[in-house]
Amino acid sequence: MQKEMLEHGLSHNRRRFLSKMSMGLGSVALGSLLIPDLFGKSAEEAVITGLPHFAPKAKRIIYLFQNGAPSQLDLFDYKPLLQKMQGQDLPASIRQGQRLTGMTATQEHFPLAGTVFQFGEYGQARAHISELLPHTASVVDDLCIIKSMYTEAINHDPALTFFQTGAQVGNRPSMGSWLSYGLGSENKNLPAFCVLLSKGKGNGQGVYAKLWSNGFLDSIHQGVQFSSGENPVLYLNNPDGMNKADRRKMLDKLGELNELSFKEFEDPEIHAKVQQYEMAYRMQTAVPEITDTSKEPESIVKLYGPDCLVPGTFAANCLLARKLSENGVRFVQLYHQGWDAHGDLPNQIKGQCLDVDQASAALITDLKQRGLLDETLVIWGGEFGRTNYCQGKLTKDSYGRDHHPRSFTIWMAGGGVKPGVYGETDDFGYNIAKNPVHVHDFHATALALMGLDHEKLTFRSQGRRYRLTDVAGKVVKDLIA
């Protein structure tokens, strides 16, 4: 009897094994077709990558984050009523007792402030664009302008953290880390997630490493920050007295020691560290070539503007973002600081737009002429918007605007988005009148464009499964072409 049961169990296991094996072989074949480098000659040569949940529209993302919150009312959301009611109090029926920051909560009056800048209508959608953004206006037919974004966070740090990680608290994986975890890198010699910083002349808000942190994901998914100094990636070069051969020997011996540690402790972070060391070794060759802009043709310099040859500027970072993206970096995150205009907004925003307008539009044009825009999702926007009323004293030529999370504008381009204008605000530019898009919806849609189901891209930590969209978010299908 025991013999018969054993044979039955073996037979059952054989059937299951062969069944699973057939599906496994099919997956292997499919993987080899979709990702040619999936099965390299060695672990070092293999590309670390994953498979999307469904056919993606985009392969990579370049996120041009405008840190400090640009004023949508002076750039994209034209409201003639504000001009007519200049200086009058915002009606209580519009404000509805909504939460204010400590900077304006004690104001007795909320004088409406129209923009001092002229607007024009551009493109097939007749989108309103400010005179401050002439280059952006020239590529408007490639843009999906979302005027109905909203968030709950009312102060910079939680709002910025929310946009980057899907949570207002720290120690959560950033958007780039989630994409690295879900899809990996297209280039074995470069990280999947790179970060570039620049500063404008306006009032700045700080950015911190927690914004590109891997959180509870393996450390190989953390964003790699590029600097504007002599060494774009810190600690990448060999120390004095060590050549490439010596570095290779050292890494081999270190890998052997780490493997012994892993066998004893079984800590996956040990393998993650080894992968980081190996990536740094390969980046020693790849990074100097990519960051060298001396070979860019004059036409490209003219397109982005002369600042593209000045390391650390927004223009230079846009050009570098194109080069990184072109070479297979999955997610390139730019932060441009200086948009926090609580006072003297007209003068501050002029400088900020001079920094970013030409280079942002140039990036769209450059990607398009290289045949890369269709597979590269470009995102432009800040952490929230600006109020329609003045913070402090209102004069004919000067005003400030406080934080406004209730409605603001971002734009996206390429990567499978549908060009045009989406969403509307009321006549005062204060509340959303049509097609609201929450930050979680934005994340869900961006992941969907990359072929990822936001509800399936999860990671178990501290007893629960986490995701970029937490327990909310929906894909806004009307934004997808």
C-alpha positions in Angstrom: 0.0 0.0 0.0 2.8 2.4 0.9 4.6 1.5 -2.3 1.5 2.3 -4.4 1.0 5.7 -2.6 4.7 6.5 -3.2 4.4 5.7 -6.9 1.2 7.7 -7.1 2.9 10.7 -5.5 5.9 10.4 -7.8 3.6 10.2 -10.8 1.7 13.2 -9.6 4.9 15.2 -9.0 6.2 14.2 -12.4 3.1 15.5 -14.1 3.3 18.7 -12.2 7.0 19.1 -12.9 6.5 18.5 -16.7 3.5 20.8 -16.8 5.4 23.6 -14.9 8.5 22.9 -17.0 6.6 23.3 -20.3 5.3 26.7 -19.1 8.7 27.6 -17.8 10.4 26.8 -21.1 7.8 29.0 -22.8 8.6 31.8 -20.5 12.3 31.4 -21.0 11.8 31.5 -24.8 9.5 34.6 -24.5 12.0 36.3 -22.2 14.9 35.6 -24.6 12.9 37.2 -27.4 11.8 40.3 -25.4 15.2 40.8 -23.7 18.0 39.5 -25.8 20.6 40.0 -23.1 18.6 38.2 -20.5 20.9 35.1 -20.7 24.4 36.4 -20.9 27.6 34.4 -20.7 28.0 35.3 -17.0 26.2 37.0 -14.2 28.4 40.1 -14.8 27.3 40.3 -18.4 23.6 39.7 -17.8 21.3 42.7 -17.8 19.3 43.0 -14.5 15.8 43.5 -15.7 12.2 42.4 -15.3 9.2 42.0 -17.6 6.3 44.4 -17.8 2.8 43.2 -16.9 1.5 44.1 -20.3 2.7 45.8 -23.5 4.2 49.2 -22.6 3.8 52.4 -24.4 7.0 53.8 -23.0 10.4 52.3 -22.1 11.8 55.1 -19.9 10.9 58.3 -18.1 12.5 61.7 -17.8 10.9 63.7 -15.0 11.6 67.5 -15.0 10.6 68.3 -11.5 10.1 72.0 -10.8 10.8 72.2 -7.1 9.0 74.9 -5.2 5.7 74.9 -7.2 5.4 77.0 -10.3 2.4 79.3 -10.6 -0.1 77.7 -12.9 -2.0 81.0 -13.1 1.0 82.7 -14.6 2.0 79.9 -16.9 -0.9 77.7 -18.1 -4.3 78.3 -16.5 -5.5 81.6 -18.0 -8.3 83.2 -15.9 -9.7 86.5 -17.3 -12.0 86.8 -14.3 -9.0 87.4 -12.0 -8.0 90.4 -14.1 -11.5 91.8 -13.9 -11.8 91.3 -10.1 -8.2 92.4 -9.4 -7.9 93.3 -5.7 -11.4 92.1 -4.7 -11.7 89.5 -2.0 -11.9 85.9 -3.0 -15.6 84.9 -2.3 -16.1 82.7 0.7 -18.3 80.4 -1.4 -15.3 79.6 -3.6 -12.8 79.1 -0.7 -15.3 77.0 1.3 -13.2 77.3 4.4 -10.5 75.1 3.0 -7.2 74.6 4.8 -4.6 77.4 4.4 -0.9 77.5 5.3 0.3 79.4 8.3 1.6 82.1 6.0 -1.9 83.3 4.9 -4.3 81.8 7.5 -4.1 85.0 9.6 -4.9 87.3 6.6 -8.1 89.2 7.0 -8.5 89.6 3.3 -7.7 87.4 0.3 -7.3 89.9 -2.6 -7.5 88.3 -6.0 -4.4 88.7 -8.2 -4.5 88.4 -11.9 -1.4 87.7 -13.8 0.8 90.5 -15.3 1.8 88.3 -18.2 0.1 87.9 -21.6 -1.3 84.6 -22.7 -1.7 83.3 -26.2 -3.5 80.2 -27.7 -1.3 77.6 -29.4 -1.6 74.3 -31.2 -4.5 72.3 -32.4 -6.0 72.3 -28.9 -5.7 76.1 -28.7 -4.0 75.7 -25.3 -3.3 78.8 -23.3 0.4 79.4 -22.7 2.1 82.4 -21.0 4.4 84.7 -22.8 7.0 83.4 -20.3 7.2 80.1 -22.2 7.6 80.8 -25.9 9.7 77.6 -26.5 7.1 75.5 -24.7 4.4 77.0 -26.8 6.3 75.9 -29.9 6.0 72.2 -29.0 2.5 72.4 -27.5 1.1 69.9 -29.9 3.3 67.3 -28.3 2.1 68.1 -24.8 -0.6 66.6 -22.7 -1.4 69.5 -20.3 -3.2 68.4 -17.2 -4.9 71.4 -15.5 -6.7 69.4 -12.8 -4.0 67.9 -10.7 -4.6 68.0 -6.9 -3.0 66.7 -3.7 -3.7 66.8 0.0 -0.3 68.1 1.1 -0.1 71.8 1.7 3.6 72.3 2.6 6.7 71.7 0.5 8.4 68.7 2.1 5.3 66.4 2.5 4.0 67.5 -1.0 7.4 66.9 -2.7 7.8 63.6 -0.9 4.3 62.5 -1.9 5.0 63.2 -5.6 8.2 61.2 -5.5 7.2 58.3 -3.2 3.4 58.1 -3.1 3.5 58.9 0.7 4.0 62.1 2.7 6.3 60.4 5.1 9.9 59.3 4.5 11.5 55.8 4.1 9.4 54.8 1.1 10.8 53.9 -2.3 10.8 56.7 -4.8 9.1 56.4 -8.2 12.4 55.7 -9.9 13.2 53.0 -7.4 9.9 51.3 -8.1 10.6 51.3 -11.8 14.1 49.9 -11.2 12.6 47.2 -9.1 9.8 46.4 -11.6 11.7 46.7 -14.9 15.4 46.9 -14.2 17.9 48.7 -16.4 18.3 48.5 -20.2 22.1 49.0 -19.9 24.3 46.7 -17.7 26.9 49.5 -17.5 24.5 52.2 -16.1 22.1 52.3 -13.2 18.4 52.2 -13.8 17.7 55.4 -11.9 19.8 58.6 -12.1 19.3 62.0 -10.4 20.4 65.5 -11.6 20.1 68.7 -9.5 20.1 72.4 -10.6 19.3 75.7 -8.9 17.5 78.7 -10.2 17.7 82.3 -8.9 14.3 82.3 -7.2 13.5 81.3 -3.7 14.6 77.7 -3.3 13.3 74.7 -1.4 15.8 72.0 -0.5 15.9 68.5 -2.0 17.1 65.6 0.0 18.4 62.1 -0.7 15.2 60.6 0.8 13.5 61.7 -2.4 15.5 59.2 -4.5 15.8 56.6 -1.8 15.2 52.9 -2.3 13.3 52.8 1.0 12.6 49.2 1.9 13.6 47.9 -1.6 17.1 46.5 -2.2 19.8 49.2 -2.3 20.6 48.5 -5.9 17.3 50.4 -6.7 18.4 53.7 -5.1 18.9 56.7 -7.4 22.5 57.5 -8.3 23.1 61.3 -8.0 25.2 62.9 -10.7 27.1 66.1 -9.7 28.3 69.0 -11.7 31.9 68.7 -10.4 34.9 67.2 -12.0 33.7 63.7 -10.9 30.0 63.4 -12.0 29.5 60.4 -9.7 31.3 60.6 -6.4 33.8 57.8 -5.4 33.6 56.2 -8.8 37.2 56.8 -9.8 40.0 54.5 -8.5 42.0 56.0 -5.6 45.6 57.1 -6.2 47.9 54.1 -6.7 45.2 51.7 -7.9 44.7 50.9 -11.6 41.8 49.1 -13.3 43.4 45.6 -13.0 44.0 46.2 -9.2 40.4 47.3 -8.8 39.3 44.1 -10.5 41.3 41.9 -8.3 40.1 43.7 -5.2 36.5 43.3 -6.2 37.0 39.6 -6.9 38.4 39.0 -3.5 35.8 41.2 -1.9 33.1 39.2 -3.7 34.5 36.0 -2.3 34.4 37.4 1.2 30.9 38.7 0.8 29.8 35.3 -0.5 31.1 33.7 2.7 29.2 36.2 4.7 26.0 35.5 2.7 26.3 31.8 3.3 26.5 32.5 7.1 23.9 35.3 7.4 21.7 34.9 4.3 21.3 38.7 4.2 20.2 39.7 0.6 21.7 43.1 1.1 25.1 41.5 0.9 24.4 40.5 -2.7 23.0 44.0 -3.4 26.2 45.6 -2.2 28.2 43.3 -4.5 26.0 44.3 -7.4 26.6 48.0 -6.6 30.4 47.5 -6.5 30.3 45.8 -9.9 28.0 48.5 -11.3 30.5 51.2 -10.2 33.3 49.3 -11.9 31.4 49.2 -15.2 30.3 52.8 -14.8 34.0 53.9 -14.7 34.0 53.5 -18.5 30.4 54.5 -19.4 29.9 57.6 -17.3 32.8 59.8 -18.6 31.7 59.2 -22.2 28.1 60.0 -21.5 28.8 63.2 -19.5 31.2 64.5 -22.1 29.3 67.2 -24.1 32.3 68.5 -26.1 31.3 66.3 -29.1 27.8 67.6 -29.3 27.2 69.3 -32.6 26.5 73.0 -32.8 22.9 72.4 -33.8 22.3 70.7 -30.4 24.0 73.5 -28.4 21.8 76.0 -30.3 18.7 73.9 -29.6 19.3 73.7 -25.8 21.0 77.1 -25.5 24.6 77.9 -24.4 23.9 77.0 -20.8 23.8 73.3 -21.9 27.7 73.5 -21.9 27.7 74.7 -18.3 27.6 71.7 -15.9 25.0 71.9 -13.2 22.5 74.1 -15.1 19.0 72.9 -16.0 19.9 73.0 -19.7 23.0 70.9 -19.2 21.0 68.4 -17.1 18.3 68.2 -19.8 21.0 67.3 -22.4 22.5 64.8 -20.0 19.1 63.3 -19.3 18.7 62.8 -23.0 22.1 61.1 -23.3 21.4 58.9 -20.2 17.9 58.0 -21.5 19.3 57.3 -24.9 21.8 54.9 -23.4 19.2 52.8 -21.5 18.7 54.5 -18.1 15.1 53.7 -17.1 14.3 56.8 -15.0 16.1 60.1 -15.0 14.9 62.6 -12.3 15.8 66.3 -12.6 15.1 68.7 -9.8 15.2 72.4 -10.5 14.9 74.6 -7.4 13.7 78.2 -7.1 10.0 78.3 -7.8 8.8 79.2 -4.3 7.5 82.7 -5.0 5.6 84.0 -1.9 6.6 87.5 -2.8 7.7 89.4 -5.9 6.5 86.6 -8.1 6.7 88.4 -11.4 10.4 88.9 -11.2 11.2 85.5 -9.7 9.2 83.5 -12.2 10.8 85.4 -15.2 14.2 84.1 -14.1 12.9 80.6 -13.5 11.3 80.4 -17.0 14.5 81.7 -18.6 16.2 78.7 -17.0 13.8 76.0 -18.0 11.7 77.0 -21.0 14.1 76.5 -23.9 15.8 73.4 -22.5 12.5 71.7 -21.7 11.2 72.3 -25.2 14.6 71.3 -26.7 14.4 68.0 -24.9 11.1 67.2 -26.5 12.4 68.3 -30.0 15.7 66.4 -29.5 14.0 63.2 -28.5 11.5 63.5 -31.3 14.1 64.0 -34.1 16.0 61.0 -32.8 12.9 58.8 -32.9 12.9 58.4 -29.1 10.0 60.6 -28.0 7.4 57.9 -28.7 9.1 55.5 -26.2 10.2 58.2 -23.7 7.7 59.7 -21.2 8.7 63.3 -20.3 7.0 64.9 -17.2 7.1 68.6 -16.2 5.6 70.0 -13.0 5.9 70.8 -9.3 4.6 69.6 -6.0 1.4 71.7 -5.9 0.2 75.0 -7.4 -0.2 78.7 -6.4 -3.2 80.6 -4.9 -5.3 82.9 -7.0 -5.1 85.5 -4.2 -2.2 87.5 -3.1 0.0 86.7 -0.1 1.0 90.0 1.5 0.7 93.3 -0.2 -0.8 93.5 -3.7 0.4 96.2 -6.1 -0.1 96.8 -9.8 3.2 95.1 -10.8 4.0 92.8 -7.9 2.3 90.1 -5.9 3.1 86.8 -4.2 1.1 83.6 -4.2 0.8 81.0 -1.4 0.7 77.2 -1.8 -2.4 75.8 -3.4 -2.9 72.0 -3.5 -6.5 72.1 -4.7 -5.8 72.5 -8.4 -2.6 73.0 -10.4 -1.0 72.1 -13.8 1.6 69.7 -15.0 2.4 68.4 -18.5 3.5 65.2 -20.0 4.8 64.4 -23.5 5.7 61.3 -25.6 5.6 57.8 -24.1 2.1 57.1 -25.3 0.2 60.1 -23.8 -2.5 61.8 -25.7 -1.6 65.4 -26.6 -4.1 68.1 -25.7 -5.6 69.8 -22.6 -7.2 67.6 -19.9 -9.2 68.9 -17.0 -10.5 72.3 -16.1 -10.6 74.6 -13.0 -13.4 77.1 -12.1 -13.4 80.7 -13.3 -11.4 81.7 -10.3 -8.7 79.0 -10.9 -9.3 77.8 -7.3 -11.3 74.5 -7.5 -11.4 71.7 -10.1 -14.4 71.9 -12.4 -13.8 68.9 -14.5 -11.7 65.6 -14.6 -9.7 65.7 -11.4 -6.4 63.8 -11.3 -4.9 62.9 -7.9 -1.2 62.2 -7.4 -2.0 58.5 -7.0 -3.9 58.6 -10.3 -0.9 60.3 -11.9 1.4 57.5 -10.6 -0.9 54.7 -11.7 -1.1 56.2 -15.2 2.7 56.7 -15.5 3.2 53.1 -14.4 0.6 51.9 -16.9 2.4 53.7 -19.7 5.5 51.7 -18.7 3.5 48.5 -18.9 3.1 48.1 -15.1 -0.1 47.4 -13.2 0.1 49.7 -10.1 -1.9 47.2 -8.1 0.5 44.3 -8.9 3.8 46.2 -8.5 4.1 45.5 -4.7 6.7 44.7 -2.1 6.2 43.1 1.3 7.7 45.0 4.2 6.9 45.0 7.9 3.9 42.7 7.6 2.1 44.3 4.7 2.4 44.8 0.9 3.3 48.3 -0.2 3.0 49.9 -3.6 3.7 53.3 -5.1 0.0 54.2 -5.1 -0.6 52.9 -1.6 -4.3 51.7 -1.5 -5.6 54.2 -4.0 -5.2 55.5 -7.5 -6.7 54.7 -10.9 -5.3 54.8 -14.4 -6.6 57.9 -16.3 -7.3 56.2 -19.6 -8.2 59.4 -21.3 -4.6 60.5 -21.0 -3.3 57.5 -23.0 -3.2 57.6 -26.7 
